[in-house]
Amino acid sequence: MSRKQTRIGRIVSIIGDAIATASAAREGHQPKAHNLRGLGIDPKQFSEIRY
């Protein structure tokens, strides 16, 4: 059961990172680096995107 809980925890973490990143981008702010890394996005490359 520990393996299943780990998967669920990882899914919840990814969803949280996605929500935080989308919210920051919507407000015109740079998302936090740890949220971007959680989604597999390089924070330096993201900062170069003009949105």
Secondary structure, DSSP 8 states (H G I E B T S, - for coil): -HHHHHHHHHHHHHHHHHHHHHHHHHTT----HHHHHHTT--HHHHHT---
